[in-house]
Amino acid sequence: MKTNWLSKIVSIALLSILFGGCATSTSVARVQRTAADEQIDLSGRWNDTDSRLVAEQMINDLFRKSWIDDFKQEMGKKPTLIVGRVRNKSSEHIDTEVFTKSIEAELINSGRIKFVANNREREEIRSERMEQQTHASEETAKRLAAETGADFMLKGSVKSIEDAIEGMKVIYYQTDMELINIETNEKVWVGTKKIKKVLNRKKTKW
């Protein structure tokens, strides 16, 4: 009698585990669509909003300085820029290409400068131009050695500092950018933007 009772209990327990597992495996995650430029901070780490805001602030500061008017007055044309490498010197993984693309968009949309492809993009374009010399008609093949040379290179780095105690963390980001005259190596502009985030999590050890 006791054996039958124990068998029933074990059977009920096994069924509960089985159906519980099925319910978990078939649950559907809830997805909510939101605007691409909406500010959302989940982890407190560097994200797309930081890339966009820092890029906007950097370019606004860049165009407020006198270098662009000095160049136009001396050369009689818009300056041509190229975005170089932005180094990630922070303590976390940051896709700096997202940041540099935000900068490129701000530069091009300003209408105040000309903009040329970076070194990785140029290699692909040069390969296509070489292919055209053999396979395209003479009328449509693009000329060699006809590229527009950049006058200035914009490059920089992203650094971070973290300070934490139980339940609280402060993350400090500093983005440094500089604009360099490619012919003379003169630095005509230096910009720094800072972001500080405070994270509070109860009963959490960082």
N, CA, C and O of each residue as an XYZ file, in Angstrom:
824
protein
N       0.833     -1.202      0.000
C       0.000      0.000      0.000
C       0.878      1.267      0.000
O       0.660      2.223     -0.745
N       1.901      1.201      0.905
C       2.806      2.343      0.975
C       3.568      2.506     -0.329
O       3.845      3.618     -0.777
N       3.900      1.365     -0.927
C       4.640      1.412     -2.192
C       3.828      2.095     -3.284
O       4.364      2.898     -4.046
N       2.528      1.777     -3.364
C       1.657      2.418     -4.361
C       1.571      3.924     -4.116
O       1.605      4.725     -5.050
N       1.459      4.286     -2.847
C       1.362      5.717     -2.500
C       2.632      6.458     -2.903
O       2.563      7.567     -3.433
N       3.792      5.850     -2.653
C       5.050      6.473     -3.028
C       5.182      6.565     -4.549
O       5.708      7.544     -5.079
N       4.704      5.548     -5.232
C       4.761      5.554     -6.695
C       3.935      6.687     -7.264
O       4.350      7.340     -8.222
N       2.753      6.931     -6.677
C       1.894      8.026     -7.140
C       2.571      9.379     -6.928
O       2.509     10.259     -7.787
N       3.222      9.533     -5.763
C       3.898     10.806     -5.461
C       5.022     11.064     -6.460
O       5.173     12.171     -6.977
N       5.823      9.998     -6.724
C       6.929     10.125     -7.676
C       6.403     10.455     -9.074
O       6.982     11.277     -9.784
N       5.294      9.803     -9.464
C       4.709     10.049    -10.799
C       4.232     11.484    -10.923
O       4.455     12.130    -11.947
N       3.571     11.990     -9.877
C       3.078     13.373     -9.894
C       4.244     14.348     -9.980
O       4.178     15.340    -10.707
N       5.325     14.061     -9.227
C       6.499     14.938     -9.241
C       7.144     14.969    -10.627
O       7.520     16.036    -11.113
N       7.269     13.821    -11.252
C       7.863     13.753    -12.588
C       7.029     14.497    -13.623
O       7.566     15.184    -14.491
N       5.692     14.350    -13.521
C       4.808     15.063    -14.444
C       4.918     16.572    -14.262
O       4.896     17.327    -15.234
N       5.035     16.999    -13.016
C       5.167     18.430    -12.723
C       6.441     18.983    -13.346
O       6.438     20.059    -13.943
N       7.536     18.231    -13.200
C       8.807     18.670    -13.794
C       8.715     18.717    -15.307
O       9.192     19.658    -15.941
N       8.088     17.679    -15.887
C       7.969     17.594    -17.341
C       7.175     18.750    -17.908
O       7.614     19.408    -18.852
N       5.985     19.007    -17.326
C       5.140     20.090    -17.834
C       5.730     21.455    -17.525
O       5.571     22.403    -18.295
N       6.407     21.544    -16.400
C       7.057     22.807    -16.063
C       8.144     23.142    -17.059
O       8.285     24.290    -17.480
N       8.934     22.103    -17.445
C       9.981     22.312    -18.435
C       9.417     22.687    -19.785
O       9.972     23.544    -20.473
N       8.316     22.056    -20.178
C       7.675     22.379    -21.463
C       7.182     23.813    -21.471
O       7.319     24.523    -22.467
N       6.604     24.234    -20.349
C       6.072     25.594    -20.267
C       7.195     26.610    -20.396
O       7.032     27.652    -21.031
N       8.358     26.295    -19.778
C       9.486     27.218    -19.840
C      10.049     27.306    -21.253
O      10.353     28.390    -21.750
N      10.182     26.127    -21.901
C      10.803     26.104    -23.218
C       9.943     26.751    -24.286
O      10.470     27.205    -25.302
N       8.640     26.807    -24.087
C       7.759     27.371    -25.116
C       7.366     28.814    -24.814
O       6.581     29.408    -25.552
N       7.913     29.389    -23.721
C       7.594     30.778    -23.410
C       8.180     31.696    -24.474
O       9.234     31.403    -25.038
N       7.503     32.801    -24.748
C       7.901     33.724    -25.806
C       8.370     35.032    -25.186
O       7.691     35.602    -24.331
N       9.535     35.505    -25.621
C      10.055     36.776    -25.119
C       9.203     37.927    -25.645
O       8.736     37.898    -26.784
N       9.010     38.926    -24.814
C       8.260     40.113    -25.220
C       9.214     41.111    -25.850
O      10.249     41.439    -25.269
N       8.871     41.592    -27.030
C       9.701     42.539    -27.757
C       8.921     43.830    -27.945
O       7.776     43.827    -28.397
N       9.565     44.928    -27.590
C       8.930     46.237    -27.740
C       9.769     47.096    -28.674
O      10.953     47.317    -28.419
N       9.171     47.576    -29.737
C       9.887     48.440    -30.670
C       9.915     49.863    -30.128
O       8.962     50.330    -29.506
N      11.033     50.542    -30.381
C      11.179     51.906    -29.902
C      11.949     52.712    -30.942
O      12.526     52.141    -31.868
N      11.960     54.015    -30.797
C      12.671     54.879    -31.734
C      14.172     54.621    -31.638
O      14.701     54.402    -30.548
N      14.856     54.647    -32.787
C      16.286     54.328    -32.814
C      17.111     55.335    -32.021
O      18.175     54.990    -31.506
N      16.629     56.594    -31.913
C      17.387     57.609    -31.197
C      16.923     57.790    -29.750
O      17.363     58.720    -29.074
N      16.036     56.909    -29.268
C      15.589     56.997    -27.880
C      16.708     56.572    -26.938
O      17.381     55.567    -27.172
N      16.901     57.338    -25.879
C      17.977     57.044    -24.934
C      17.547     55.930    -23.983
O      16.601     56.092    -23.213
N      18.256     54.790    -24.043
C      17.971     53.642    -23.189
C      19.281     53.171    -22.576
O      20.203     52.796    -23.299
N      19.370     53.185    -21.272
C      20.543     52.695    -20.561
C      20.150     51.497    -19.726
O      19.388     51.635    -18.769
N      20.653     50.326    -20.068
C      20.353     49.109    -19.314
C      21.507     48.738    -18.379
O      21.306     48.521    -17.184
N      22.707     48.670    -18.937
C      23.865     48.265    -18.139
C      24.655     49.440    -17.604
O      25.474     49.280    -16.700
N      24.413     50.634    -18.160
C      25.199     51.792    -17.764
C      26.480     51.940    -18.552
O      27.203     52.920    -18.373
N      26.776     50.995    -19.415
C      28.009     51.053    -20.188
C      27.820     51.898    -21.453
O      26.708     52.297    -21.796
N      28.940     52.155    -22.131
C      28.923     52.957    -23.365
C      27.963     52.325    -24.362
O      28.007     51.115    -24.586
N      27.089     53.141    -24.965
C      26.112     52.603    -25.900
C      25.947     53.537    -27.098
O      26.708     54.490    -27.267
N      24.940     53.250    -27.928
C      24.746     54.025    -29.154
C      24.387     55.477    -28.867
O      24.742     56.368    -29.639
N      23.688     55.722    -27.766
C      23.338     57.098    -27.410
C      24.589     57.899    -27.086
O      24.706     59.056    -27.489
N      25.526     57.295    -26.362
C      26.775     57.977    -26.044
C      27.540     58.304    -27.319
O      28.064     59.409    -27.457
N      27.611     57.355    -28.257
C      28.307     57.588    -29.527
C      27.704     58.763    -30.275
O      28.421     59.628    -30.779
N      26.378     58.786    -30.343
C      25.702     59.846    -31.101
C      25.873     61.213    -30.448
O      26.186     62.191    -31.126
N      25.669     61.282    -29.138
C      25.744     62.570    -28.440
C      27.162     63.135    -28.445
O      27.358     64.331    -28.665
N      28.149     62.274    -28.203
C      29.540     62.742    -28.212
C      29.936     63.205    -29.609
O      30.622     64.217    -29.754
N      29.513     62.476    -30.638
C      29.818     62.877    -32.014
C      29.225     64.249    -32.323
O      29.900     65.103    -32.896
N      27.970     64.461    -31.948
C      27.319     65.754    -32.187
C      28.049     66.884    -31.473
O      28.296     67.938    -32.060
N      28.390     66.666    -30.216
C      29.059     67.707    -29.430
C      30.462     67.996    -29.970
O      30.891     69.149    -30.023
N      31.168     66.938    -30.368
C      32.510     67.124    -30.919
C      32.476     67.959    -32.196
O      33.257     68.898    -32.346
N      31.582     67.622    -33.107
C      31.534     68.324    -34.386
C      31.074     69.773    -34.200
O      31.573     70.672    -34.876
N      30.138     69.999    -33.299
C      29.718     71.378    -33.010
C      30.894     72.210    -32.516
O      31.064     73.358    -32.928
N      31.705     71.630    -31.634
C      32.874     72.343    -31.117
C      33.928     72.527    -32.212
O      34.578     73.570    -32.293
N      34.088     71.501    -33.051
C      35.067     71.562    -34.141
C      34.793     72.737    -35.067
O      35.720     73.439    -35.473
N      33.527     72.955    -35.404
C      33.170     74.002    -36.356
C      33.105     75.389    -35.718
O      33.009     76.392    -36.425
N      33.157     75.449    -34.410
C      33.161     76.768    -33.764
C      34.542     77.402    -33.731
O      34.675     78.597    -33.466
N      35.564     76.608    -33.998
C      36.932     77.120    -33.921
C      37.354     77.746    -35.246
O      36.684     77.582    -36.265
N      38.476     78.467    -35.217
C      38.869     79.314    -36.348
C      39.586     78.571    -37.471
O      39.797     79.149    -38.537
N      39.964     77.320    -37.272
C      40.787     76.618    -38.258
C      40.134     76.558    -39.635
O      40.811     76.684    -40.656
N      38.804     76.364    -39.659
C      38.119     76.193    -40.939
C      38.100     77.500    -41.738
O      38.294     77.488    -42.953
N      37.867     78.625    -41.055
C      37.886     79.922    -41.738
C      39.305     80.283    -42.171
O      39.506     80.853    -43.244
N      40.285     79.951    -41.334
C      41.687     80.219    -41.694
C      42.073     79.449    -42.955
O      42.758     79.979    -43.829
N      41.627     78.193    -43.041
C      41.965     77.378    -44.215
C      41.292     77.929    -45.464
O      41.925     78.033    -46.515
N      40.026     78.278    -45.359
C      39.303     78.805    -46.521
C      39.932     80.100    -47.007
O      40.034     80.326    -48.213
N      40.351     80.947    -46.086
C      40.950     82.221    -46.458
C      42.303     82.012    -47.154
O      42.644     82.721    -48.100
N      43.059     81.031    -46.667
C      44.384     80.788    -47.235
C      44.325     80.010    -48.539
O      45.059     80.317    -49.479
N      43.447     78.993    -48.606
C      43.435     78.092    -49.758
C      42.304     78.384    -50.742
O      42.357     77.940    -51.888
N      41.291     79.120    -50.312
C      40.192     79.471    -51.194
C      39.263     78.322    -51.517
O      38.629     78.327    -52.571
N      39.164     77.330    -50.634
C      38.287     76.186    -50.863
C      37.906     75.554    -49.528
O      38.479     75.874    -48.487
N      36.923     74.648    -49.579
C      36.550     73.900    -48.387
C      37.660     72.917    -48.024
O      38.288     72.353    -48.920
N      37.917     72.697    -46.741
C      38.895     71.676    -46.359
C      38.339     70.273    -46.597
O      37.134     70.045    -46.494
N      39.230     69.343    -46.914
C      38.855     67.942    -47.101
C      39.356     67.144    -45.902
O      40.536     67.196    -45.555
N      38.443     66.408    -45.276
C      38.763     65.672    -44.059
C      38.678     64.170    -44.272
O      37.958     63.686    -45.144
N      39.430     63.448    -43.456
C      39.336     62.003    -43.370
C      39.322     61.633    -41.890
O      40.032     62.241    -41.089
N      38.519     60.642    -41.529
C      38.477     60.178    -40.149
C      39.441     59.004    -40.002
O      39.298     57.978    -40.667
N      40.412     59.171    -39.130
C      41.374     58.113    -38.864
C      40.875     57.177    -37.774
O      39.670     57.013    -37.581
N      41.795     56.581    -37.082
C      41.463     55.573    -36.078
C      41.061     56.218    -34.758
O      41.694     57.169    -34.299
N      40.009     55.693    -34.158
C      39.629     56.067    -32.797
C      39.927     54.854    -31.918
O      39.269     53.822    -32.048
N      40.899     54.966    -31.038
C      41.341     53.836    -30.224
C      40.456     53.666    -28.990
O      40.078     54.635    -28.332
N      40.143     52.423    -28.701
C      39.407     52.103    -27.483
C      40.406     51.797    -26.376
O      41.002     50.720    -26.355
N      40.590     52.736    -25.461
C      41.496     52.557    -24.321
C      40.717     52.392    -23.022
O      41.263     52.559    -21.931
N      39.438     52.064    -23.151
C      38.588     51.900    -21.977
C      38.719     50.490    -21.421
O      39.433     49.654    -21.977
N      38.022     50.235    -20.316
C      38.061     48.923    -19.664
C      36.988     47.978    -20.198
O      36.818     46.881    -19.667
N      36.265     48.381    -21.236
C      35.197     47.549    -21.770
C      35.260     47.514    -23.288
O      35.987     48.288    -23.911
N      34.486     46.602    -23.877
C      34.447     46.521    -25.340
C      33.577     47.654    -25.882
O      32.410     47.785    -25.513
N      34.157     48.462    -26.755
C      33.424     49.536    -27.417
C      33.666     49.414    -28.909
O      34.811     49.396    -29.361
N      32.594     49.332    -29.668
C      32.710     49.304    -31.123
C      32.911     50.738    -31.600
O      31.942     51.467    -31.809
N      34.154     51.138    -31.769
C      34.444     52.528    -32.117
C      33.994     52.878    -33.533
O      33.895     54.056    -33.876
N      33.721     51.861    -34.363
C      33.245     52.147    -35.718
C      31.869     52.813    -35.680
O      31.566     53.651    -36.530
N      31.032     52.448    -34.700
C      29.736     53.113    -34.546
C      29.955     54.600    -34.275
O      29.251     55.452    -34.817
N      30.936     54.896    -33.432
C      31.256     56.284    -33.093
C      31.789     57.037    -34.305
O      31.354     58.155    -34.584
N      32.739     56.426    -35.034
C      33.307     57.127    -36.183
C      32.281     57.342    -37.289
O      32.335     58.351    -37.992
N      31.343     56.403    -37.452
C      30.297     56.592    -38.459
C      29.367     57.738    -38.071
O      28.877     58.466    -38.934
N      29.127     57.896    -36.774
C      28.321     59.031    -36.311
C      29.038     60.338    -36.612
O      28.408     61.317    -37.012
N      30.344     60.356    -36.422
C      31.142     61.547    -36.719
C      31.109     61.850    -38.218
O      30.926     62.999    -38.620
N      31.284     60.820    -39.036
C      31.252     61.015    -40.485
C      29.920     61.606    -40.937
O      29.887     62.505    -41.778
N      28.827     61.100    -40.376
C      27.504     61.613    -40.740
C      27.378     63.090    -40.382
O      26.867     63.881    -41.175
N      27.842     63.465    -39.187
C      27.773     64.871    -38.769
C      28.629     65.755    -39.677
O      28.221     66.861    -40.030
N      29.803     65.275    -40.050
C      30.690     66.060    -40.914
C      30.091     66.274    -42.302
O      30.068     67.393    -42.812
N      29.608     65.191    -42.903
C      29.053     65.276    -44.260
C      27.798     66.134    -44.285
O      27.620     66.961    -45.180
N      26.927     65.934    -43.296
C      25.660     66.675    -43.269
C      25.843     68.157    -42.973
O      24.932     68.947    -43.219
N      26.991     68.546    -42.455
C      27.224     69.966    -42.153
C      27.334     70.795    -43.424
O      26.979     71.973    -43.429
N      27.828     70.181    -44.511
C      28.001     70.909    -45.759
C      29.169     71.880    -45.752
O      29.354     72.627    -46.713
N      29.966     71.884    -44.678
C      31.047     72.862    -44.550
C      32.403     72.310    -44.956
O      33.371     73.060    -45.076
N      32.477     71.000    -45.169
C      33.755     70.387    -45.539
C      33.522     69.345    -46.629
O      32.385     68.954    -46.894
N      34.598     68.907    -47.251
C      34.553     67.749    -48.129
C      35.079     66.563    -47.334
O      35.828     66.725    -46.371
N      34.679     65.377    -47.749
C      34.992     64.205    -46.948
C      35.422     63.071    -47.859
O      34.784     62.819    -48.881
N      36.503     62.381    -47.497
C      36.985     61.274    -48.312
C      36.966     59.973    -47.516
O      36.933     59.983    -46.286
N      36.987     58.856    -48.238
C      36.918     57.529    -47.623
C      38.168     57.252    -46.797
O      39.252     57.757    -47.087
N      37.987     56.428    -45.752
C      39.133     56.071    -44.917
C      39.989     55.009    -45.602
O      39.659     54.558    -46.699
N      41.081     54.609    -44.962
C      42.041     53.720    -45.632
C      41.463     52.354    -45.962
O      41.793     51.790    -47.006
N      40.601     51.801    -45.096
C      39.997     50.497    -45.385
C      39.047     50.585    -46.580
O      39.024     49.701    -47.436
N      38.271     51.656    -46.625
C      37.339     51.839    -47.738
C      38.078     52.097    -49.043
O      37.647     51.640    -50.101
N      39.190     52.827    -48.975
C      39.946     53.146    -50.188
C      40.511     51.901    -50.855
O      40.552     51.819    -52.082
N      40.946     50.929    -50.056
C      41.507     49.712    -50.633
C      40.491     48.994    -51.522
O      40.822     48.507    -52.603
N      39.241     48.942    -51.038
C      38.193     48.284    -51.825
C      37.908     49.063    -53.107
O      37.725     48.476    -54.174
N      37.872     50.389    -52.989
C      37.590     51.223    -54.157
C      38.734     51.161    -55.169
O      38.506     51.130    -56.378
N      39.972     51.144    -54.654
C      41.124     51.048    -55.562
C      41.126     49.732    -56.315
O      41.484     49.686    -57.492
N      40.729     48.661    -55.641
C      40.639     47.364    -56.301
C      39.631     47.407    -57.441
O      39.884     46.870    -58.519
N      38.487     48.046    -57.202
C      37.466     48.177    -58.246
C      37.997     49.020    -59.405
O      37.741     48.711    -60.569
N      38.739     50.087    -59.086
C      39.268     50.954    -60.142
C      40.283     50.210    -61.010
O      40.328     50.409    -62.224
N      41.094     49.354    -60.390
C      42.039     48.539    -61.153
C      41.310     47.553    -62.050
O      41.726     47.315    -63.184
N      40.223     46.979    -61.547
C      39.430     46.047    -62.360
C      38.860     46.762    -63.584
O      38.781     46.182    -64.667
N      38.466     48.018    -63.407
C      37.890     48.766    -64.521
C      38.901     48.996    -65.645
O      38.516     49.091    -66.811
N      40.178     49.087    -65.310
C      41.192     49.331    -66.332
C      41.235     48.194    -67.353
O      41.594     48.392    -68.514
N      40.857     46.990    -66.889
C      40.886     45.822    -67.775
C      39.521     45.498    -68.359
O      39.415     45.115    -69.524
N      38.478     45.650    -67.555
C      37.178     45.108    -67.941
C      36.140     46.174    -68.338
O      35.134     45.830    -68.960
N      36.350     47.420    -68.006
C      35.374     48.454    -68.363
C      35.776     49.126    -69.675
O      36.936     49.076    -70.085
N      34.797     49.753    -70.323
C      35.100     50.452    -71.573
C      35.976     51.666    -71.288
O      36.018     52.173    -70.167
N      36.668     52.117    -72.313
C      37.563     53.271    -72.157
C      36.797     54.513    -71.728
O      37.317     55.354    -70.995
N      35.552     54.619    -72.196
C      34.756     55.805    -71.881
C      34.300     55.837    -70.412
O      34.122     56.912    -69.839
N      34.112     54.658    -69.810
C      33.555     54.610    -68.454
C      34.574     54.260    -67.370
O      34.298     54.456    -66.186
N      35.734     53.749    -67.747
C      36.757     53.384    -66.757
C      37.260     54.636    -66.041
O      37.570     55.646    -66.673
N      37.332     54.554    -64.733
C      37.772     55.696    -63.931
C      39.297     55.777    -63.908
O      39.987     54.759    -63.868
N      39.801     56.994    -63.934
C      41.241     57.223    -64.034
C      41.968     56.799    -62.754
O      41.415     56.873    -61.657
N      43.202     56.361    -62.914
C      44.081     56.090    -61.780
C      44.724     57.399    -61.308
O      44.812     58.367    -62.062
N      45.160     57.409    -60.080
C      45.863     58.570    -59.499
C      45.064     59.860    -59.642
O      45.626     60.925    -59.900
N      43.749     59.755    -59.471
C      42.905     60.948    -59.548
C      42.129     61.162    -58.245
O      41.129     61.880    -58.230
N      42.583     60.547    -57.161
C      41.887     60.664    -55.882
C      42.036     62.071    -55.297
O      43.006     62.779    -55.571
N      41.060     62.450    -54.494
C      41.140     63.707    -53.761
C      41.888     63.463    -52.455
O      41.454     62.663    -51.625
N      42.986     64.139    -52.278
C      43.772     63.969    -51.056
C      43.179     64.776    -49.910
O      42.723     65.902    -50.108
N      43.183     64.203    -48.717
C      42.648     64.897    -47.542
C      43.631     65.956    -47.054
O      44.846     65.781    -47.145
N      43.093     67.050    -46.538
C      43.913     68.103    -45.940
C      44.132     67.860    -44.450
O      45.176     68.212    -43.900
N      43.134     67.254    -43.804
C      43.193     67.044    -42.355
C      42.720     65.637    -41.996
O      41.875     65.058    -42.679
N      43.277     65.100    -40.915
C      42.814     63.826    -40.370
C      42.286     64.050    -38.954
O      42.915     64.715    -38.131
N      41.101     63.467    -38.695
C      40.488     63.525    -37.370
C      40.670     62.168    -36.704
O      40.214     61.157    -37.241
N      41.318     62.123    -35.561
C      41.577     60.873    -34.870
C      41.471     61.085    -33.362
O      41.431     62.220    -32.886
N      41.425     59.960    -32.605
C      41.294     60.138    -31.168
C      41.223     58.836    -30.398
O      41.681     57.794    -30.867
N      40.639     58.909    -29.202
C      40.570     57.738    -28.328
C      39.425     57.892    -27.337
O      38.959     58.998    -27.061
N      38.979     56.743    -26.803
C      37.970     56.709    -25.746
C      38.576     55.996    -24.541
O      39.063     54.872    -24.666
N      38.548     56.644    -23.374
C      39.092     56.060    -22.145
C      37.981     55.989    -21.098
O      36.970     56.682    -21.206
N      38.179     55.147    -20.087
C      37.196     55.051    -19.014
C      37.879     54.792    -17.684
O      38.962     54.211    -17.619
N      37.207     55.243    -16.613
C      37.642     54.978    -15.243
C      36.420     54.512    -14.460
O      35.346     55.103    -14.568
N      36.582     53.458    -13.678
C      35.480     52.942    -12.862
C      35.834     53.027    -11.387
O      36.967     52.772    -10.979
N      34.825     53.394    -10.598
C      34.980     53.412     -9.145
C      33.717     52.795     -8.555
O      32.607     53.192     -8.908
N      33.882     51.829     -7.662
C      32.709     51.091     -7.173
C      32.844     50.716     -5.708
O      33.939     50.447     -5.213
N      31.696     50.705     -5.019
C      31.551     50.101     -3.710
C      30.298     49.240     -3.775
O      29.616     49.220     -4.799
N      29.990     48.535     -2.709
C      28.839     47.645     -2.731
C      27.558     48.419     -3.025
O      27.174     49.323     -2.282
N      26.909     48.044     -4.122
C      25.634     48.639     -4.499
C      25.734     49.890     -5.343
O      24.706     50.400     -5.788
N      26.941     50.415     -5.584
C      27.063     51.652     -6.363
C      28.331     51.613     -7.208
O      29.385     51.170     -6.752
N      28.210     52.086     -8.447
C      29.361     52.181     -9.348
C      29.283     53.492    -10.123
O      28.202     53.922    -10.526
N      30.427     54.118    -10.324
C      30.538     55.314    -11.153
C      31.451     54.981    -12.330
O      32.577     54.524    -12.137
N      30.963     55.210    -13.544
C      31.759     55.005    -14.758
C      31.985     56.363    -15.413
O      31.037     57.090    -15.709
N      33.249     56.690    -15.632
C      33.627     57.969    -16.231
C      34.268     57.696    -17.591
O      35.231     56.936    -17.688
N      33.732     58.317    -18.635
C      34.268     58.171    -19.984
C      34.842     59.513    -20.441
O      34.255     60.569    -20.206
N      35.991     59.448    -21.091
C      36.572     60.646    -21.688
C      36.944     60.349    -23.134
O      37.711     59.428    -23.416
N      36.388     61.145    -24.047
C      36.690     61.013    -25.470
C      37.552     62.192    -25.896
O      37.157     63.347    -25.740
N      38.714     61.902    -26.427
C      39.639     62.941    -26.890
C      39.792     62.822    -28.402
O      40.054     61.740    -28.926
N      39.626     63.941    -29.093
C      39.785     63.975    -30.548
C      40.724     65.112    -30.916
O      40.803     66.126    -30.222
N      41.439     64.919    -32.028
C      42.318     65.977    -32.520
C      42.305     66.004    -34.041
O      42.218     64.968    -34.701
N      42.393     67.205    -34.576
C      42.406     67.410    -36.030
C      43.808     67.827    -36.426
O      44.337     68.818    -35.921
N      44.419     67.057    -37.346
C      45.818     67.254    -37.684
C      45.963     67.587    -39.164
O      45.388     66.917    -40.022
N      46.729     68.617    -39.450
C      47.060     68.969    -40.832
C      47.983     67.891    -41.387
O      49.082     67.703    -40.865
N      47.568     67.182    -42.429
C      48.315     66.034    -42.933
C      49.656     66.445    -43.534
O      50.621     65.686    -43.450
N      49.735     67.607    -44.126
C      50.978     68.048    -44.759
C      51.995     68.539    -43.744
O      53.189     68.276    -43.891
N      51.541     69.256    -42.707
C      52.470     69.893    -41.774
C      52.517     69.213    -40.400
O      53.384     69.535    -39.588
N      51.596     68.275    -40.129
C      51.466     67.631    -38.812
C      51.016     68.601    -37.710
O      51.090     68.273    -36.526
N      50.559     69.772    -38.093
C      50.086     70.740    -37.106
C      48.714     70.318    -36.580
O      47.819     69.967    -37.348
N      48.571     70.360    -35.259
C      47.270     70.103    -34.641
C      46.492     71.413    -34.603
O      46.873     72.353    -33.906
N      45.392     71.467    -35.364
C      44.642     72.718    -35.472
C      43.429     72.754    -34.530
O      42.831     73.809    -34.322
N      43.076     71.598    -33.966
C      41.949     71.549    -33.025
C      42.080     70.315    -32.146
O      42.446     69.236    -32.611
N      41.771     70.499    -30.856
C      41.736     69.392    -29.900
C      40.450     69.514    -29.102
O      40.143     70.581    -28.570
N      39.698     68.425    -29.019
C      38.430     68.446    -28.281
C      38.347     67.308    -27.286
O      38.869     66.219    -27.523
N      37.685     67.568    -26.168
C      37.490     66.559    -25.122
C      36.039     66.592    -24.659
O      35.502     67.657    -24.356
N      35.413     65.431    -24.606
C      34.056     65.321    -24.089
C      34.026     64.249    -23.005
O      34.649     63.195    -23.135
N      33.287     64.539    -21.930
C      33.251     63.651    -20.774
C      31.826     63.209    -20.461
O      30.874     63.977    -20.593
N      31.707     61.960    -20.045
C      30.422     61.392    -19.624
C      30.637     60.688    -18.291
O      31.602     59.943    -18.123
N      29.736     60.927    -17.350
C      29.821     60.237    -16.065
C      28.465     59.606    -15.765
O      27.428     60.265    -15.828
N      28.497     58.305    -15.434
C      27.275     57.568    -15.138
C      27.360     56.970    -13.737
O      28.388     56.419    -13.343
N      26.264     57.087    -12.994
C      26.182     56.510    -11.656
C      25.172     55.374    -11.679
O      24.018     55.571    -12.061
N      25.607     54.178    -11.269
C      24.736     53.005    -11.249
C      24.472     52.601     -9.804
O      25.398     52.459     -9.006
N      23.196     52.420     -9.482
C      22.804     51.967     -8.156
C      22.100     50.632     -8.250
O      21.104     50.501     -8.961
N      22.611     49.637     -7.537
C      21.981     48.321     -7.477
C      22.049     47.823     -6.037
O      23.134     47.633     -5.488
N      20.909     47.618     -5.444
C      20.889     47.208     -4.056
C      21.431     45.782     -3.896
O      21.145     44.889     -4.694
N      22.229     45.605     -2.828
C      22.770     44.300     -2.448
C      23.560     43.644     -3.587
O      23.486     42.433     -3.793
N      24.316     44.468     -4.323
C      25.122     43.928     -5.410
C      26.581     44.293     -5.168
O      26.907     45.437     -4.851
N      27.453     43.299     -5.322
C      28.885     43.540     -5.246
C      29.435     43.583     -6.655
O      29.315     42.614     -7.406
N      30.036     44.702     -7.014
C      30.552     44.887     -8.379
C      31.846     44.104     -8.564
O      32.435     44.131     -9.645
